[in-house]
Amino acid sequence: MSESESKISEPPPSTGQRSVLGSTVLIADDERLGREQLAALLRSHGYLVEVFDDGQALIERVGKGGADLVLLDVLMPRMTGLEACRIIKSLSGESFLPVVLLTVRSDTQSRVDGLRIGADDYVAKPFDERELLARVEAMLRIKKLHDHVARARTKLEQLSVHDELTGLYNYRYLHTRLAEEFKRAERYHDPLASVIIDVDHLAAMNEAGGRALGDNVVRGVADVVRRSVREVDVVARYGGDEFLLVLPSTHFAGSVTVAERIWREVTERPFFGDPSGPTRVTLSVGVALYPSRDVRSKDALLRAADSALNQAKRDGGNRICVFQQQGYLYTPVVGPTADDRGPRAPRPATLSSRPPPSRSPSSVPARRRISDRPGGKR
């Protein structure tokens, strides 16, 4: 039978085979002729092949990533195929990199030894080309299925703790972290601040510009909040139009600084999605602190922050309010409203001569700026 007749008689690639074409296969064999013939066979069937003459060089290549299958000759100088297989499996971690051992040994004990150290398949030399190709295809299909499951699991893990719209942590994860941070603050007598941010008039924006505008606003505010905090801070979406920040090792000054930084950037930023033009957004912010006389649990800390937010909303919104037992009551400064097309310079804050009522939230002007040290105590 001629070569052309042989090619015509070969069955067309199956769906499974087509799905693994282009996969990267690494071959380690100290016999040059054997590895070149094997490489030529695999390349002729659509695989990307890289060849090595010893196990050490192959392991270095595996460490760089991007390999889909390893074919290892068992008998090699410097490092045997069994040793190389053991190291490759230890490097893989939770990922799956199939390893097929190639050897002239066909006895049962050699097969058992190879499979026990982690090899996924065992092929005796000389091998039938069709059998080898079928085993390679099977290993690559298993690899592809494993990678698909791993990606799906990672996505589910992400969704279990992250809000899909904003990418921030969700309500469930927030309470777990808040409990941890509060226990840490109690144990080490460290300050802890909680900040609740509410987007003013979000429902009205949804009615005027549709849900697309509302989603753009929520994502935009989330982006500002994410950029305004440290890596150790916890930021979560607390509700449809609310965000909650947990700020470890943060005193009054640092918490107000963070709140004012977010307030200022959001109010000065135009949001798009409304056909009539860019929309200006304002925020109401409530801040609560631990340690405090009436804040002795994480739930009390959240209630205090929520109380401060409600006070800010009752005062007309677009302001920052701090829950505290005693101190000064600052005259709130109202910035641009949602209907304005540009930011308005805030008026200078003045100190009220009236002391605030005991255990009541105090409105703080958004213009108050107090420096903090990112990454450490604020």
Secondary structure, DSSP 8 states (H G I E B T S, - for coil): --HHHHHHHS----HHHHHHTT-EEEEE-S-HHHHHHHHHHHHHTT-EEEEESSHHHHHHHHHT----EEEEESS-SSS-HHHHHHHHHHHHTTS---EEEEES--SHHHHHHHHHTT-SEEEESS--HHHHHHHHHHHHHHHHHHHHHHHHHHHHHHHHHB-TTT-SB-HHHHHHHHHHHHHHHHHHT--EEEEEEEETTHHHHHHHHHHHHHHHHHHHHHHHHHHTS-TTSEEEE-SSSEEEEEEET--HHHHHHHHHHHHHHHHTSEE---TT--EE--EEEEEEEESBTTB-SHHHHHHHHHHHHHHHHHTTSSEEEEEESSS--B-------TT-SS--------B-SS---TTEEEEE-TT------TTS--
